[in-house]
Structure formats: structure tokens, C-alpha cells
Amino acid sequence: MKVLLINGSPHEKGCTYTALAEVATELAKKGVDSEIFWLGTEPMRSCVGCGGCRSGKGCVFSLKTPDKVSECREKLAGIDGIIVGSPVHYAGASGQVTSFLGRLFYSSSALLQGKPASAVVSCRRGGASSAYEQLCKYFQMSNMPVVTSQYWNQVHGNTPEEVLRDEEGLQTMRTLADNMAWLLASIKSADIPLPDREPRLRTNFIR
């Protein structure tokens, strides 16, 4: 079993990474592999709603110029769960990670359904709960079981060293990893296929 840990911070080894690394360490103790996938600092195009991804080949931007979205899409078949990490910017997730998730989920949600997912946020002081809620909505709209912990999945600190002093935050990361490992093992042992889906209905508001 393998979990993809997405680092949506512009700092490769910053506070968000420190939180995800704690998750990765605990997953390893439970026999679950993981990979931290950093989105980097290159500009990330946002979804423009062109509908080109309905061809089933992925986001049209990635087809023209391979980027982090296409790189991540290639990994989806080989993972069993996903955790998205982000710093808190103005009480929300980073622009980099929201642009990434918008394109990935809009073009590849069929590859994600049924995979347990969660979010992790890192903040200096406030805004963590709203950023965490924002990220979880991607999973809730994509038929993905949301993995919880003993508290909201957040760590506090302005530097990695300060995050390492957030004992409750780090414990929350470990509990999240334990719950993810338990759910993955439960799904694997049950060996039950995904539910049959009705044809998708979309109802617009009538004016």
C-alpha cells in the first residue's frame, strides 16, 4: 500500500514538509509506503473550465506542456491514498495547491474515487481550520473517504524547528497516519468493489 503526500508549500523542506514527514514516518511504522510530492515554485496554471479534459486524457494544459499535474496524474494508479499539505495563506490554502487541485480533480476525479484522502495545514498562528476545510471539499465532492484524526490536521510554527515543538500537532499527524493505515488495511481486507454509480445528474438553477 502507498500514500501520496502532496506538499503544496513553496518551501520544499519547510513547515508543511515537516508535518508530512511526521505522517510518512508513522505510515512506515505501519507498513505503508509513502512519497512526498513537492509542487515546486514554478507558476501553476489554474483551470479555465475549457472542458478539454472530458476527452479522458487529462488536463489540456498538461498535454501541451507536461507539468506537476500530469506528473501526479501518472502516479494515481499506483497509490491507495492521498494527503494534501498546504501552508495557510490569508486563512486559505496556497494558490499553488488550489490551482493544482482544481486541474487535477476536474480532469482526473475518476482516478481518485474510492481512495482515502485527507489534508494537512501549517500555520504560524491562525486560519488553519478554514484552510483545512477548503482542502477537504475536494475529496468530499469526489467520492473519496475522508480520513480524520484526533483534532483538525494542523501544525503551528513559523519555522520547521518550531513545528517540531508543537507536540499536539505532531501527535495529530501520527494519529492521522494511523487512521489512514487502518482504513487502507480495512479496505484491502474487505476486497469489496466500489458501488455502481448512477449516470451523473447536473441540475442548473432555473431563472
PAZAPA-4460 file (N, C-alpha, C; in steps of 0.05 Angstrom, whole numbers, plus 32768, in hexadecimal, padded with zeros to 4 digits):
% residues 207
    n_x    n_y    n_z   ca_x   ca_y   ca_z    c_x    c_y    c_z   seq   type   mol
   8011   7FE8   8000   8000   8000   8000   8012   8019   8000     1      M     A
   8007   802E   7FF3   8017   8046   7FF1   8005   805F   7FF2     2      K     A
   800F   8073   8000   8001   808D   8003   8012   80A3   7FF6     3      V     A
   8005   80B3   7FE6   8013   80CA   7FDA   800E   80E2   7FEB     4      L     A
   8024   80EF   7FF4   8023   8106   8005   802B   811F   7FF5     5      L     A
   8018   8130   7FF0   801D   8147   7FDE   8025   815F   7FEF     6      I     A
   803C   816A   7FE9   8046   8182   7FF7   8040   819A   7FE6     7      N     A
   802C   81AA   7FEF   8024   81C1   7FDF   8031   81DB   7FE9     8      G     A
   8047   81D9   7FF7   8055   81F1   8001   806A   81F9   7FED     9      S     A
   8070   8213   7FEB   8086   821B   7FDA   80A2   8214   7FE6    10      P     A
   80A2   820C   7FFF   80BA   8205   800D   80BC   81E6   800E    11      H     A
   80CF   81DB   8000   80D0   81BE   7FFD   80D3   81AF   8018    12      E     A
   80E3   81BA   802A   80E8   81AD   8044   80DF   81BF   805B    13      K     A
   80C9   81CD   8057   80BF   81DF   806C   80AC   81D2   807F    14      G     A
   8099   81E2   808A   8087   81D9   809F   8074   81C4   8095    15      C     A
   8069   81C7   807D   8057   81B3   8072   8065   8199   806E    16      T     A
   807D   819A   8063   808C   8181   8060   8091   8174   807B    17      Y     A
   8097   8183   808F   809C   8177   80AA   8084   8168   80B4    18      T     A
   806C   8173   80AF   8053   8165   80B7   8050   814B   80A7    19      A     A
   8054   814D   808C   8051   8136   807B   8066   8121   8081    20      L     A
   807D   8129   8088   8093   8116   808F   808B   8106   80A8    21      A     A
   807E   8113   80BB   8075   8105   80D3   8060   80F0   80CB    22      E     A
   804E   80F7   80B9   803B   80E3   80AE   8049   80CC   80A1    23      V     A
   805D   80D2   8090   806B   80BE   8081   807A   80AB   8094    24      A     A
   8086   80B5   80A9   8094   80A4   80BC   8081   8091   80CA    25      T     A
   806A   809B   80D2   8057   8089   80DF   804A   8075   80CC    26      E     A
   8046   807D   80B3   803B   806A   809F   804F   8053   809B    27      L     A
   8069   805A   809A   807D   8045   8097   807D   8031   80AE    28      A     A
   8078   803A   80C6   8076   8028   80DD   805E   8015   80DA    29      K     A
   804A   801D   80CB   8032   800C   80C7   8034   7FFC   80AD    30      K     A
   804C   7FFD   80A0   8050   7FED   8088   8044   7FF9   806F    31      G     A
   803F   8013   8070   8034   8021   8058   804A   8033   804C    32      V     A
   804F   8030   8032   8061   8041   8024   8055   805C   801F    33      D     A
   8066   8070   801B   805D   808B   8014   8071   8099   8003    34      S     A
   8068   80AE   7FF7   807A   80C0   7FE7   8071   80DC   7FEB    35      E     A
   8084   80EE   7FF1   807D   810B   7FF3   8082   8117   7FD7    36      I     A
   806D   8122   7FCC   806D   812E   7FB1   806B   814C   7FB4    37      F     A
   8081   8159   7FAE   8082   8177   7FB1   8079   8184   7F98    38      W     A
   8068   8198   7F9A   805D   81A6   7F83   8071   81BA   7F78    39      L     A
   8085   81C2   7F87   8099   81D4   7F7D   8091   81F1   7F7E    40      G     A
   80A0   8202   7F70   809B   821F   7F70   8095   822A   7F54    41      T     A
   8095   8218   7F40   808E   8222   7F25   8071   822A   7F24    42      E     A
   806A   823F   7F14   804E   8247   7F12   803C   8230   7F0A    43      P     A
   8025   822E   7F18   8012   8219   7F13   7FF9   8224   7F06    44      M     A
   7FF3   821C   7EEE   7FDB   8225   7EE1   7FC2   821A   7EEF    45      R     A
   7FAE   822B   7EF1   7F95   8222   7EFD   7F82   8218   7EE7    46      S     A
   7F6E   8208   7EF0   7F59   81FF   7EDE   7F4A   8216   7ED2    47      C     A
   7F45   8216   7EB8   7F36   822B   7EAB   7F1A   8221   7EA2    48      V     A
   7F13   8208   7EAA   7EF9   81FE   7EA3   7EF4   81FA   7E86    49      G     A
   7F09   81F2   7E77   7F06   81EF   7E5A   7EF8   81D5   7E53    50      C     A
   7EF8   81C2   7E65   7EEB   81A8   7E5F   7EFC   8195   7E4E    51      G     A
   7F14   819C   7E48   7F25   818B   7E37   7F2C   8171   7E44    52      G     A
   7F2C   8170   7E5E   7F33   8157   7E6C   7F1D   8142   7E6A    53      C     A
   7F06   8149   7E5F   7EF1   8135   7E5C   7EF8   811F   7E48    54      R     A
   7F0E   8123   7E3A   7F17   810E   7E28   7F22   80F6   7E37    55      S     A
   7F27   80FA   7E51   7F32   80E5   7E62   7F50   80E3   7E62    56      G     A
   7F5D   80F5   7E55   7F7B   80F4   7E53   7F88   8106   7E68    57      K     A
   7F79   8114   7E78   7F85   8126   7E8C   7F81   8143   7E84    58      G     A
   7F8D   8154   7E94   7F8B   8171   7E8F   7F9A   8179   7E75    59      C     A
   7F8D   818A   7E66   7F98   8192   7E4C   7FB2   81A1   7E4F    60      V     A
   7FB5   81B0   7E65   7FCE   81BF   7E69   7FE5   81AB   7E6D    61      F     A
   7FDF   8195   7E7C   7FF4   8181   7E80   7FFB   8172   7E67    62      S     A
   7FE8   816E   7E55   7FEE   8160   7E3C   8000   8171   7E2A    63      L     A
   7FFC   818B   7E2B   800D   819D   7E1B   8029   819F   7E27    64      K     A
   802A   81A3   7E41   8044   81A6   7E4F   8042   8196   7E69    65      T     A
   804E   817F   7E6A   804D   816F   7E82   8056   817F   7E9B    66      P     A
   8047   817C   7EB0   804D   818B   7EC9   8046   817A   7EE1    67      D     A
   8044   8186   7EF8   803F   8177   7F11   8024   8169   7F10    68      K     A
   8011   8174   7F02   7FF7   8167   7F01   7FF9   814D   7EF1    69      V     A
   8006   814E   7EDB   8009   8135   7ECB   801B   8121   7ED9    70      S     A
   8030   812B   7EE7   8042   811A   7EF6   8033   810B   7F0C    71      E     A
   8021   811A   7F1A   8012   810E   7F2F   7FFD   80FA   7F24    72      C     A
   7FF1   8101   7F0E   7FDC   80F0   7F02   7FE8   80D4   7EFC    73      R     A
   8001   80D4   7EF3   800E   80BA   7EED   8012   80A9   7F06    74      E     A
   8012   80B5   7F1D   8016   80A7   7F36   7FFD   809B   7F42    75      K     A
   7FE5   80A5   7F39   7FCC   809F   7F47   7FC5   8081   7F46    76      L     A
   7FCC   8074   7F30   7FC6   8057   7F2E   7FD6   8047   7F42    77      A     A
   7FED   8051   7F4B   7FFE   8042   7F5D   7FFC   8049   7F7A    78      G     A
   7FE8   8059   7F81   7FE5   8061   7F9D   7FCA   8057   7FA8    79      I     A
   7FC9   8055   7FC2   7FB0   804C   7FCF   7FA2   8062   7FDF    80      D     A
   7FB1   8077   7FE5   7FA6   808D   7FF4   7FB6   80A6   7FEF    81      G     A
   7FAB   80BD   7FF7   7FB8   80D7   7FF1   7FB4   80EA   8009    82      I     A
   7FC8   80F9   800F   7FC7   810E   8023   7FD3   8128   8017    83      I     A
   7FC4   813D   8018   7FCC   8157   800C   7FD4   816A   8023    84      V     A
   7FEC   8174   8021   7FF6   8187   8035   7FF9   81A3   802A    85      G     A
   7FF3   81B7   803A   7FF6   81D2   8031   7FFC   81E5   8048    86      S     A
   800B   81FA   8043   800D   820F   8057   7FF3   821F   8056    87      P     A
   7FEE   822F   806B   7FD6   8240   806C   7FDE   825C   8063    88      V     A
   7FD1   8265   804E   7FD4   827F   8043   7FBA   828E   8044    89      H     A
   7FB8   82A3   8055   7FA0   82B3   8057   7F88   82A1   805E    90      Y     A
   7F8C   828E   8071   7F77   827C   807B   7F6E   8268   8065    91      A     A
   7F7E   8264   8051   7F77   8251   803C   7F90   8242   8033    92      G     A
   7F8C   822D   8022   7FA2   821E   8018   7FB2   822F   8004    93      A     A
   7FCB   8227   7FFE   7FDC   8236   7FEC   7FD0   8236   7FD0    94      S     A
   7FD5   824C   7FC1   7FCC   824E   7FA6   7FD7   8238   7F94    95      G     A
   7FEF   822F   7F9A   7FFC   821A   7F8A   7FEC   8200   7F8D    96      Q     A
   7FE5   81F9   7FA5   7FD7   81DF   7FA9   7FBA   81E0   7FA0    97      V     A
   7FAD   81F7   7FA2   7F92   81F8   7F98   7F90   81F8   7F7A    98      T     A
   7FA3   8204   7F6D   7FA5   8203   7F4F   7FAA   81E6   7F47    99      S     A
   7FBC   81D9   7F55   7FC3   81BD   7F4F   7FAB   81AB   7F53   100      F     A
   7F9E   81AD   7F6A   7F88   819B   7F70   7F70   81A0   7F5D   101      L     A
   7F6B   81B9   7F56   7F55   81BF   7F44   7F58   81B0   7F29   102      G     A
   7F70   81B1   7F1E   7F75   81A3   7F05   7F76   8185   7F08   103      R     A
   7F83   817C   7F1D   7F85   815F   7F22   7F6A   8152   7F26   104      L     A
   7F5A   815D   7F38   7F41   8151   7F3E   7F2D   8154   7F28   105      F     A
   7F2D   816B   7F1A   7F1A   816F   7F04   7F1F   815B   7EED   106      Y     A
   7F39   8155   7EE9   7F40   8144   7ED2   7F44   8127   7ED9   107      S     A
   7F47   8121   7EF3   7F4F   8106   7EFB   7F40   80FA   7F13   108      S     A
   7F28   8105   7F19   7F1A   80FC   7F30   7F12   80DE   7F2E   109      S     A
   7F0F   80D4   7F16   7F08   80B8   7F13   7F1F   80A6   7F1D   110      A     A
   7F37   80B0   7F1C   7F4E   80A0   7F25   7F52   80A2   7F43   111      L     A
   7F43   80B4   7F50   7F47   80B9   7F6C   7F30   80AD   7F7D   112      L     A
   7F19   80A9   7F71   7F02   80A0   7F82   7F09   8085   7F90   113      Q     A
   7EFF   8084   7FA9   7F03   806C   7FB9   7F1E   806C   7FC8   114      G     A
   7F30   807E   7FC2   7F4A   807F   7FD0   7F47   8091   7FE9   115      K     A
   7F4D   8087   8000   7F4C   8097   8019   7F5E   80B0   8016   116      P     A
   7F55   80C6   8021   7F64   80DF   801D   7F61   80F0   8037   117      A     A
   7F74   8103   8039   7F73   8116   804F   7F84   812E   8048   118      S     A
   7F83   8142   8059   7F92   815A   8056   7FA2   8161   806F   119      A     A
   7FB8   816F   806C   7FC8   8178   8082   7FCF   8195   807C   120      V     A
   7FCC   81A6   8091   7FD3   81C3   808D   7FE7   81CC   80A2   121      V     A
   7FF7   81DF   809B   800B   81EA   80AC   8008   8208   80AE   122      S     A
   8007   8213   80C6   8004   8230   80C9   8015   823B   80DF   123      C     A
   801A   8254   80DD   802A   8262   80F2   8018   8265   810B   124      R     A
   7FFF   826D   8106   7FEE   8273   811D   7FD0   826C   8118   125      R     A
   7FC3   8278   8104   7FA7   8274   8100   7FA0   826E   80E3   126      G     A
   7F86   8267   80DF   7F7C   8262   80C4   7F7D   8245   80BC   127      G     A
   7F87   8233   80CE   7F8B   8217   80C6   7F71   8209   80C1   128      A     A
   7F5D   820D   80D1   7F44   81FE   80CE   7F37   8203   80B3   129      S     A
   7F36   821C   80AA   7F29   8223   8091   7F39   8218   8079   130      S     A
   7F54   8218   807B   7F64   820D   8065   7F60   81EF   8064   131      A     A
   7F5F   81E2   807B   7F5B   81C5   807C   7F40   81BE   8070   132      Y     A
   7F2B   81CD   8077   7F11   81C8   806C   7F10   81CB   804E   133      E     A
   7F1E   81DF   8044   7F20   81E5   8028   7F2B   81CC   8019   134      Q     A
   7F41   81C1   8023   7F4E   81AB   8015   7F3D   8192   8016   135      L     A
   7F2F   818D   802C   7F1F   8175   802F   7F08   8174   801B   136      C     A
   7EFF   818B   8012   7EE8   818C   7FFF   7EEE   817F   7FE5   137      K     A
   7F07   817F   7FDD   7F0F   8171   7FC4   7F09   8153   7FC7   138      Y     A
   7F0E   8147   7FDE   7F0A   812B   7FE2   7EEC   8125   7FE5   139      F     A
   7EDE   8136   7FF3   7EC2   8132   7FF8   7EB1   8132   7FDF   140      Q     A
   7EBA   813F   7FCA   7EAC   8140   7FB1   7EB5   812B   7F9D   141      M     A
   7EC7   8119   7FA6   7ED3   8106   7F93   7ED1   80E9   7F9C   142      S     A
   7EBD   80E4   7FAD   7EB9   80C8   7FB6   7ED1   80BC   7FC4   143      N     A
   7EDF   80CC   7FD4   7EF7   80C3   7FE2   7EF1   80C3   8000   144      M     A
   7EF6   80AD   800E   7EF3   80AD   802B   7F08   80C0   8037   145      P     A
   7EFE   80D1   8049   7F0F   80E5   8056   7F1A   80DA   8070   146      V     A
   7F34   80D9   8073   7F41   80CE   808B   7F44   80E4   809F   147      V     A
   7F3C   80E0   80B8   7F3D   80F4   80CD   7F53   80ED   80E1   148      T     A
   7F56   80FE   80F5   7F69   80F9   810A   7F5C   8100   8125   149      S     A
   7F6C   8105   8139   7F62   810B   8153   7F5B   8129   8156   150      Q     A
   7F63   8139   8142   7F5D   8156   8142   7F5F   815E   8125   151      Y     A
   7F5A   8177   811F   7F5E   8180   8103   7F7C   817C   80FC   152      W     A
   7F81   8174   80E4   7F9C   816D   80DB   7FAD   8186   80D6   153      N     A
   7FB7   8191   80EC   7FC7   81AA   80EA   7FDF   81A9   80FC   154      Q     A
   7FF4   81B7   80F3   800B   81BB   8104   8010   81D9   8105   155      V     A
   801E   81E2   811A   8023   81FF   811D   8041   8204   8120   156      H     A
   804A   8219   8114   8066   8221   8115   806D   8232   80FE   157      G     A
   8081   8243   8102   808A   8254   80EC   80A3   8249   80DE   158      N     A
   80AE   8234   80EA   80C6   8226   80DF   80C2   8208   80E4   159      T     A
   80D0   81F7   80D5   80CF   81DA   80DB   80D6   81D4   80F7   160      P     A
   80E9   81E2   8102   80F2   81DD   811E   80DB   81E3   8131   161      E     A
   80CC   81F8   812C   80B5   81FD   813D   809F   81E8   813A   162      E     A
   809A   81DF   8122   8087   81C9   811D   808E   81B1   812D   163      V     A
   80A8   81AA   812F   80B1   8193   813E   80AC   8196   815C   164      L     A
   80A6   81AE   8165   80A0   81B3   8181   8082   81B2   8186   165      R     A
   8072   81B0   8170   8055   81AF   8173   804D   8191   8178   166      D     A
   804E   8189   8191   804B   816D   8198   802F   8163   8191   167      E     A
   801A   8173   8196   7FFF   816B   818F   7FFC   8169   8171   168      E     A
   8007   817C   8162   8004   817B   8145   8012   8162   8139   169      G     A
   8029   815C   8143   8037   8144   8139   8028   812A   8140   170      L     A
   801D   812A   8158   800D   8112   8160   7FF5   8110   814E   171      Q     A
   7FE9   8126   8147   7FD2   8126   8134   7FDA   811A   8119   172      T     A
   7FF3   8121   8110   7FFD   8115   80F7   8000   80F7   80F9   173      M     A
   800A   80EE   8110   800F   80D1   8114   7FF4   80C2   8115   174      R     A
   7FE0   80CE   8122   7FC6   80C2   8124   7FB9   80C1   8108   175      T     A
   7FBD   80D6   80F9   7FB3   80D6   80DD   7FBF   80BF   80CD   176      L     A
   7FDA   80BB   80D0   7FE7   80A5   80C2   7FDD   808A   80CB   177      A     A
   7FD8   8087   80E5   7FCE   806E   80F0   7FB2   8068   80E4   178      D     A
   7FA1   807D   80E3   7F86   8079   80D9   7F86   8073   80BA   179      N     A
   7F99   8080   80AC   7F9B   807B   808F   7FA4   805E   808B   180      M     A
   7FB8   8055   809A   7FC2   803A   8097   7FAC   8025   809E   181      A     A
   7F9D   802B   80B3   7F87   8019   80BB   7F71   8017   80A6   182      W     A
   7F6A   802E   809B   7F55   802E   8086   7F5E   8020   806D   183      L     A
   7F77   8025   8065   7F81   8018   804D   7F82   7FF9   8051   184      L     A
   7F8A   7FF0   8068   7F8B   7FD4   806E   7F6E   7FC8   806F   185      A     A
   7F5B   7FD7   807A   7F40   7FCE   807B   7F34   7FCB   805F   186      S     A
   7F39   7FDF   804E   7F2F   7FDE   8032   7F3B   7FC6   8023   187      I     A
   7F55   7FC2   8027   7F63   7FAC   801A   7F59   7F91   8023   188      K     A
   7F54   7F8E   803D   7F4C   7F74   8047   7F2E   7F6E   803F   189      S     A
   7F1E   7F83   803D   7F02   7F7F   8036   7EFF   7F77   8019   190      A     A
   7F10   7F83   8008   7F11   7F7D   7FEB   7EF5   7F7F   7FDF   191      D     A
   7EE8   7F96   7FE4   7ECD   7F9B   7FDA   7ECF   7FB0   7FC4   192      I     A
   7EC4   7FAC   7FAC   7EC6   7FBF   7F97   7EB7   7FD9   7F9D   193      P     A
   7EBE   7FEE   7F8F   7EB0   8007   7F92   7E93   8004   7F8B   194      L     A
   7E81   8014   7F96   7E65   8013   7F8F   7E61   801A   7F72   195      P     A
   7E4C   800E   7F66   7E44   8016   7F4B   7E39   8032   7F4C   196      D     A
   7E41   8043   7F39   7E39   805F   7F39   7E22   8063   7F26   197      R     A
   7E0F   8073   7F2E   7DFB   807D   7F1B   7E08   8090   7F08   198      E     A
   7DFB   8093   7EF0   7E05   80A8   7EDE   7E04   80C3   7EEC   199      P     A
   7E19   80D3   7EE8   7E1B   80EC   7EF7   7E06   8100   7EEE   200      R     A
   7DF8   810C   7F01   7DE4   8120   7EFC   7DEF   813B   7F04   201      L     A
   7DEB   814F   7EF3   7DF3   816A   7EF9   7DDA   817C   7EF5   202      R     A
   7DD1   8188   7F0A   7DBA   819A   7F08   7DC2   81B6   7F0D   203      T     A
   7DBE   81C7   7EF9   7DC3   81E4   7EFC   7DAB   81F2   7F08   204      N     A
   7DB0   8208   7F15   7D9A   8218   7F20   7D8A   8224   7F09   205      F     A
   7D70   8222   7F0C   7D5F   822D   7EF7   7D56   8249   7EFE   206      I     A
   7D5A   825B   7EEC   7D53   8277   7EF2   7D37   827D   7EE5   207      R     A
***
